[in-house]
């Protein structure tokens, strides 16, 4: 509000006249206390962080590719994707469970359950990630000869990183549940990529080799530093907010919600990254590097979707807690429009600059430009239904989401397996875009039939038409 008041005083009259409607439109968002205003504020903050994060990550990936070359950059990209995917899976769904239950426990004044849920989510994530890492170490030991030399050390370092990735995802969910957008998103999306780049540059200055092993060492150190920082920050804010007290546990409803959600989020996360994984299994590291650069460049568009998703989850949970079915339908429609139209604008801009952006990675990377255009079509299809899976999850339709995303994941893997050997990298792009389109269609149908809500960017806002309650109970 202070920024708006200052702008109105300092801007020239002609500029002020043109911007006044926009500034007045921001006032209810910045000052409002209802769920829509809070969600919009969080979306704006998340959007700003995502924009800055996209810029940092893009520059960092360019520098890493230039430093290492295509082959080692492809190794690093493939291993880092695996680490992020399996680190997220290690949360066992509790990183989203805290978003679902923390507002509910806080609204009821159940501070002991809030503390217990936070403790449970962290312990589950750390234990499961450590167990998964142990399985990975055992595999490397037993099948050492089956793993190529250039993969062995980067994978070994990646396994050490898993527990901190899982803990960081849980801490992000805790902060999002409390509406702390900066605390939730800045460690993962701003601090960690900056630290990876800085540590890599420091290592090069110390005459370390410009290899994937050096890059993974930098990633490991950056992940531990950012996660520990976030742990201290979130824990301190929670203690200040809740005060001293004991722990209480309601394990059955938490796990009943978390385990299906683990399948939903896990399948969704695998779906997002399965193309890079399958490309890494079929093609050499230099081809992985080209595909990864193209996919991550066009993925600049997706920060809009993820920003809306981050803001929508607490909003859906709060509206459902109040039993406002009409409000839920209206909010769902808005979330789809918030997701699609900015995605379209950003996508057209990235496509126009595609050749230039890819050339920054190196001359060989420009062959990935056609892949970007194909992937953009899939991204826009997914953005047109907004955070549909979040709505279903918050409405207690986790089992339906599991079925839906399992079908899409199977289709995506099948598409990749069939098309990559025949069409190479273009086959991977077509397979991924087709899976995104299938996901959008199935989400739209599922939300419409189960909740009676039309979640589509081109649909006119309408109230819920189902006689079912949005929590899934009759």
C-alpha angles and dihedrals in degrees: 000000000000090000091051093049091048092048091052090053099044104037120095114259095250093050092042091054092054095044099042095089090051093047092048089050090055094054097077090045094052097039103031121109100198123103094258092054092046091049091048091050091050090046091053092049092044090047092052091049091047092051092051091042092051090052093048094045092046094051091044092052091049091051092046091050092048092048098047106028127229099296100051092036088056091052092049093046093050095047093044091052090052091049093050093045097049092039089057092046090052090068087075090215095299093116087069095034090067089055090052099045107027095072089047094051092043092050089054093046092244096150094160090057090048090056092044093051092050091049093046094049093051095046094046091050095048095045096047093046091049090049091050091049089051090054089051093051090049090051092051090049096048098040100032094137093052093061117077115241094243091057099045105077097038090051090047090054091045091057090056088054096055100087093053093048090054094046091048092054091052091049090050090053091049092052092046091051089057094046094249097141097169094046090047101048110024099072095053100034104032113018101039099051090045091051093048090054094044093048091047091052091047090051091052090050088054089056096253114156118268095240140126089258092061090046093051090049089054090047092050093051093045092050094051093047096048095043093050090048091051092046091056093044097048094042092051093049092048093050091048090049098043104028124211119327147121135281128258127185134209096177100164099063091037094054092039087059097036102051098055087041089052087059092045096048092037094052090043092050092047088049091054093051104026092099093061091045094051092044088052091052095049106032136047121264095261090059090046087055093054093048093045092051092050093045094047093046094055089040086074082086093060096065086081091058094045091048091054091044091053091052098040100056097068089041093054091047093050095047091048090050087058093048094232103152095173091049089050092053092049093047091049091053091049092050090055092052092045086054103044110041098049088044090055092050094047092043094055090049093050092046091052090054096037100114092047093047094049093046088061089069090054139291094278093057096069089080086076094069096097088051089058093057093050092048091048091061090056094046092053091049090054092045091054091073095041120204094344094149090053090055092050093047094049089048091058095255095127094131091055089049091051091054093045096048093041088057092048093046092050089049091048094050091046091049091050095046092050099041105036096064090048103037104018115208093355088057090056091050093048091047093050095046091048091052091051091052091049089049092053093050094048093047092051092050093044095051092045095050100040103036102020090235126133107218106182130121093230097046123102111247110263136171125254112283099190124097090217121101114247092241089070097251123120 
